[in-house]
Amino acid sequence: MRSVVVTGATSMLGVSFINECVAQGTKVLALARENSKNLSRLSPSNLVEIVECDLSKMSELSTKMAANQNFDCFYHFGWQGTDKTERYDPQTQLENVQFTLDALNLAKYLGCKKFVGAGSQAEFGRATEKLSPNTPVNPESAYGVAKYSAYKLSKILARKLKIEHVWVRVLSVYGPFDSPDTMIMTGIRQLVEKNRPQYTKGQQLWDYLFSGDAGKAFYLIGEKGKDEALYCLGRGIARPLSDYVKIMRDAVDPKLEVGLGEIEYSANQVMYLCADIENLTKDTGFVPETDFETGIKKTIRWYEEELSK
């Protein structure tokens, strides 16, 4: 790819993807929130041009930018209300559906040939088998319902606009710039501070993908993903959550204690989460490279460097 447009540029996925673009020599038009404190996360490369624009103002960009710039692909990572409290707010999540359609209209205006949307495993709800394009959907949160609605409506609009459409349901990604309230980042923070993190028994089988691998996957999807394809993105391997906790602890300090089994499972606890990436690998050649042991060490190192700033 020669050039791409990216919303949500300063998010973990956005940063990882842009880093991959720079490594591949691809130009990036990065759309980031106005006055964002996270702009320093973006590569200083001359391949990256930053435009500050809130999601709510994307529809106005056509009055400020030249049309038909012939970008290869538009990546929509931007999404408001991703923390635990706002994920169940219907009004906040409904606005995201309109923002997705605004992004697609902007993609058409800028001359993009393909639109790649970042969906979520939340579109499925709870499942007991590997998540694949054929797995039935039953979203239980406003966030999941909105992601699914954005998928269906953007696919219809893409056909109308004659733009290729690809949707990627992302499972659990971790790495530098992860949200501070995730299981991984909460655990790292507590362990680095020599506290004793508490968990459930950790019998949940989970699939974690390192952010660097996710960035590479999205790049390949933009290059080779098929029109109207639906991909699930994960490492494709599920391990007990207790394994991840112990590996994370050992990477910080094997002598530290962790409180496995000290918290009860929630009523709607997801006990199995694993991606079937067969069609993703077949279409794009993507194969995860980073095991959890390696990825978590990189994430801890990044977190410690952030603390020292």
C-alpha positions as CSV (number, residue, x, y, z in Angstrom):
1,M,0.0,0.0,0.0
2,R,1.2,3.5,-0.8
3,S,-1.0,5.6,1.5
4,V,-3.7,5.1,4.1
5,V,-6.1,7.1,6.4
6,V,-6.4,6.1,10.0
7,T,-8.9,7.3,12.7
8,G,-8.2,6.5,16.3
9,A,-4.6,7.0,15.5
10,T,-3.3,7.4,19.1
11,S,-5.1,4.2,20.3
12,M,-3.1,1.1,21.0
13,L,-4.2,-0.4,17.7
14,G,-3.8,2.8,15.8
15,V,-0.2,3.3,17.0
16,S,0.8,-0.3,16.3
17,F,-0.7,-0.1,12.8
18,I,1.0,3.2,12.0
19,N,4.3,1.8,13.2
20,E,3.9,-1.1,10.8
21,C,3.0,1.4,8.0
22,V,6.2,3.4,8.6
23,A,8.2,0.1,8.6
24,Q,6.7,-0.7,5.2
25,G,7.2,2.8,3.8
26,T,3.5,3.6,3.6
27,K,2.3,7.2,4.0
28,V,-0.3,7.8,6.8
29,L,-2.9,10.5,7.2
30,A,-3.6,10.1,11.0
31,L,-6.8,11.5,12.3
32,A,-6.6,12.2,16.0
33,R,-8.7,13.8,18.7
34,E,-8.3,17.6,18.9
35,N,-5.8,18.7,21.5
36,S,-5.0,15.0,22.3
37,K,-2.4,14.6,24.9
38,N,-1.4,11.3,23.2
39,L,-0.1,12.8,19.9
40,S,3.5,12.1,21.1
41,R,2.7,8.4,20.7
42,L,2.8,8.8,16.9
43,S,5.9,8.2,14.9
44,P,7.8,11.4,14.1
45,S,8.4,10.0,10.6
46,N,7.8,12.3,7.7
47,L,5.5,9.5,6.4
48,V,3.0,10.5,9.0
49,E,0.8,13.5,8.6
50,I,-1.5,14.4,11.6
51,V,-4.9,16.0,11.3
52,E,-6.6,16.9,14.6
53,C,-10.3,16.1,14.2
54,D,-12.8,14.7,16.7
55,L,-15.0,11.8,15.6
56,S,-18.0,14.1,15.8
57,K,-16.5,16.5,13.2
58,M,-15.4,14.0,10.6
59,S,-18.3,14.9,8.4
60,E,-16.9,18.4,8.2
61,L,-13.5,17.4,6.9
62,S,-14.6,17.4,3.3
63,T,-14.9,21.2,3.5
64,K,-11.2,21.4,4.6
65,M,-9.4,18.7,2.5
66,A,-9.0,18.1,-1.2
67,A,-11.1,15.3,-2.7
68,N,-10.0,12.2,-4.5
69,Q,-6.5,11.9,-3.1
70,N,-6.4,8.3,-4.1
71,F,-5.6,6.7,-0.7
72,D,-5.4,2.9,-0.9
73,C,-7.3,2.2,2.3
74,F,-9.2,3.9,5.2
75,Y,-8.8,2.3,8.6
76,H,-11.5,3.1,11.2
77,F,-10.1,2.4,14.7
78,G,-11.8,5.5,16.3
79,W,-14.5,4.7,18.9
80,Q,-15.7,6.7,21.9
81,G,-16.9,5.2,25.2
82,T,-14.6,2.1,25.4
83,D,-14.2,2.1,29.2
84,K,-16.3,-0.3,31.3
85,T,-18.8,2.3,32.5
86,E,-19.6,3.7,29.0
87,R,-19.8,0.4,27.2
88,Y,-23.4,0.0,28.5
89,D,-24.5,3.5,27.7
90,P,-26.8,3.2,24.6
91,Q,-26.7,6.9,23.6
92,T,-22.9,7.0,23.6
93,Q,-22.6,3.8,21.6
94,L,-25.3,4.8,19.2
95,E,-23.3,7.9,18.2
96,N,-20.4,5.6,17.3
97,V,-22.6,4.0,14.6
98,Q,-23.0,7.4,12.9
99,F,-19.3,8.1,13.2
100,T,-18.6,4.9,11.4
101,L,-20.8,5.9,8.5
102,D,-19.2,9.4,8.6
103,A,-15.8,7.7,8.3
104,L,-17.0,5.7,5.3
105,N,-18.3,8.8,3.5
106,L,-15.0,10.5,4.2
107,A,-13.2,7.5,2.8
108,K,-15.2,7.9,-0.4
109,Y,-14.5,11.6,-0.6
110,L,-10.7,11.0,-0.2
111,G,-10.7,8.4,-3.0
112,C,-10.0,5.4,-0.8
113,K,-10.4,2.0,-2.5
114,K,-11.1,0.0,0.7
115,F,-12.5,0.5,4.1
116,V,-11.4,-1.6,7.1
117,G,-13.4,-1.4,10.3
118,A,-12.3,-2.5,13.7
119,G,-15.1,-4.6,15.2
120,S,-15.0,-6.5,18.5
121,Q,-15.6,-10.0,20.0
122,A,-18.3,-8.2,22.0
123,E,-20.4,-8.6,18.8
124,F,-20.6,-12.3,19.5
125,G,-21.5,-12.1,23.2
126,R,-20.7,-15.3,25.2
127,A,-19.6,-18.4,23.2
128,T,-18.3,-21.8,23.9
129,E,-16.4,-22.4,20.6
130,K,-13.8,-20.7,18.6
131,L,-15.1,-17.4,17.2
132,S,-15.3,-17.5,13.4
133,P,-17.2,-15.6,10.7
134,N,-19.9,-18.3,11.0
135,T,-20.3,-18.0,14.8
136,P,-23.8,-16.7,15.7
137,V,-23.9,-13.1,17.1
138,N,-25.7,-12.2,20.4
139,P,-24.1,-9.0,21.7
140,E,-25.0,-8.3,25.4
141,S,-23.6,-4.8,25.9
142,A,-24.5,-1.5,24.1
143,Y,-20.9,-1.5,22.9
144,G,-21.3,-4.9,21.2
145,V,-24.7,-4.0,19.7
146,A,-23.2,-0.8,18.3
147,K,-20.2,-2.5,16.8
148,Y,-22.5,-5.1,15.1
149,S,-24.8,-2.3,13.9
150,A,-21.8,-0.4,12.6
151,Y,-20.6,-3.5,10.7
152,K,-24.0,-4.2,9.1
153,L,-24.8,-0.6,8.1
154,S,-21.3,0.3,6.9
155,K,-21.3,-2.8,4.7
156,I,-24.5,-1.7,3.1
157,L,-23.2,1.9,2.6
158,A,-19.9,0.6,1.2
159,R,-21.8,-1.3,-1.5
160,K,-23.7,1.9,-2.4
161,L,-20.4,3.9,-2.5
162,K,-18.6,1.2,-4.4
163,I,-15.8,0.9,-1.8
164,E,-14.4,-2.5,-0.7
165,H,-15.5,-3.3,2.9
166,V,-13.7,-5.5,5.4
167,W,-14.6,-5.9,9.1
168,V,-12.3,-7.3,11.7
169,R,-13.6,-8.6,15.1
170,V,-10.8,-8.0,17.5
171,L,-10.3,-10.2,20.5
172,S,-8.0,-9.4,23.5
173,V,-5.0,-7.4,22.3
174,Y,-2.4,-6.2,24.8
175,G,0.8,-4.1,24.5
176,P,2.2,-0.6,24.8
177,F,-0.5,2.1,25.1
178,D,-3.1,-0.5,26.3
179,S,-6.0,1.0,28.3
180,P,-5.1,1.3,32.0
181,D,-8.2,-0.7,33.2
182,T,-7.6,-4.0,31.3
183,M,-6.7,-7.1,33.2
184,I,-3.1,-7.0,31.7
185,M,-2.4,-3.4,32.5
186,T,-4.0,-3.5,36.0
187,G,-1.9,-6.5,36.8
188,I,1.3,-5.0,35.5
189,R,0.7,-1.8,37.5
190,Q,0.0,-3.6,40.8
191,L,2.9,-6.0,40.4
192,V,5.4,-3.3,39.5
193,E,4.2,-1.4,42.6
194,K,4.8,-4.6,44.6
195,N,1.1,-5.0,45.4
196,R,-0.8,-8.3,45.5
197,P,-3.3,-8.3,42.6
198,Q,-6.5,-10.3,43.1
199,Y,-8.2,-12.5,40.5
200,T,-10.8,-15.2,40.0
201,K,-9.6,-18.7,39.9
202,G,-8.5,-18.0,36.3
203,Q,-10.1,-21.0,34.7
204,Q,-11.3,-18.9,31.8
205,L,-9.6,-19.9,28.5
206,W,-8.4,-16.7,26.8
207,D,-6.7,-15.7,23.6
208,Y,-4.3,-12.8,23.9
209,L,-2.5,-11.2,20.8
210,F,0.4,-8.8,21.1
211,S,-0.3,-5.3,19.7
212,G,2.7,-5.5,17.3
213,D,1.2,-8.6,15.7
214,A,-2.2,-6.9,15.5
215,G,-0.6,-4.0,13.6
216,K,0.9,-6.3,11.1
217,A,-2.4,-8.2,10.7
218,F,-4.3,-5.0,9.9
219,Y,-1.7,-4.0,7.4
220,L,-2.0,-7.3,5.6
221,I,-5.8,-7.0,5.7
222,G,-5.6,-3.7,3.9
223,E,-3.3,-5.2,1.3
224,K,-4.9,-8.6,0.8
225,G,-8.2,-8.8,2.6
226,K,-11.2,-9.7,0.4
227,D,-14.1,-7.4,-0.2
228,E,-17.0,-8.0,2.3
229,A,-14.8,-10.4,4.3
230,L,-15.2,-10.8,8.0
231,Y,-12.1,-11.8,10.0
232,C,-11.6,-12.6,13.7
233,L,-8.3,-11.4,15.0
234,G,-6.5,-13.1,17.8
235,R,-3.5,-15.4,18.3
236,G,-5.8,-18.4,17.7
237,I,-4.6,-20.2,20.9
238,A,-6.5,-20.2,24.2
239,R,-4.8,-20.7,27.6
240,P,-6.2,-20.5,31.2
241,L,-6.2,-16.9,32.5
242,S,-4.2,-18.2,35.5
243,D,-1.3,-19.0,33.2
244,Y,-1.2,-15.5,31.9
245,V,-1.3,-14.1,35.4
246,K,1.6,-16.3,36.5
247,I,3.7,-15.5,33.4
248,M,3.1,-11.8,34.0
249,R,4.1,-12.1,37.7
250,D,7.2,-14.1,36.9
251,A,8.2,-11.4,34.3
252,V,8.1,-8.7,37.0
253,D,9.3,-10.7,40.0
254,P,8.7,-14.5,40.6
255,K,8.7,-13.8,44.4
256,L,5.5,-11.7,44.3
257,E,2.2,-13.2,45.3
258,V,-1.0,-13.1,43.2
259,G,-4.4,-13.8,44.7
260,L,-5.9,-16.3,42.3
261,G,-9.4,-17.5,43.5
262,E,-10.0,-14.5,45.7
263,I,-12.6,-12.9,43.5
264,E,-15.9,-14.6,42.4
265,Y,-16.8,-14.9,38.7
266,S,-19.3,-12.3,37.5
267,A,-22.8,-13.4,36.6
268,N,-22.1,-12.9,32.9
269,Q,-18.5,-14.1,33.0
270,V,-17.0,-15.1,29.6
271,M,-15.3,-18.4,30.1
272,Y,-14.0,-19.1,26.6
273,L,-12.6,-16.6,24.1
274,C,-10.5,-17.8,21.2
275,A,-10.3,-16.7,17.6
276,D,-10.5,-18.9,14.5
277,I,-8.0,-17.2,12.2
278,E,-8.1,-19.7,9.4
279,N,-9.7,-17.5,6.8
280,L,-7.5,-14.5,7.9
281,T,-4.3,-16.6,7.4
282,K,-5.6,-18.0,4.1
283,D,-6.5,-14.7,2.6
284,T,-3.6,-12.5,3.9
285,G,-0.8,-14.8,5.1
286,F,-1.0,-13.5,8.6
287,V,0.6,-15.7,11.2
288,P,1.1,-14.4,14.8
289,E,4.8,-14.2,15.7
290,T,4.9,-13.1,19.4
291,D,4.2,-15.5,22.2
292,F,2.8,-14.1,25.5
293,E,6.1,-14.6,27.3
294,T,7.9,-12.3,24.9
295,G,5.0,-9.8,24.4
296,I,4.4,-9.3,28.1
297,K,8.1,-8.6,28.8
298,K,8.0,-5.9,26.0
299,T,4.8,-4.4,27.6
300,I,6.3,-4.4,31.1
301,R,9.5,-2.7,29.8
302,W,7.4,0.0,28.1
303,Y,5.3,0.6,31.2
304,E,8.5,0.9,33.4
305,E,9.9,3.4,30.8
306,E,6.7,5.4,31.0
307,L,7.0,5.6,34.8
308,S,10.5,6.9,34.6
309,K,9.6,9.8,32.3
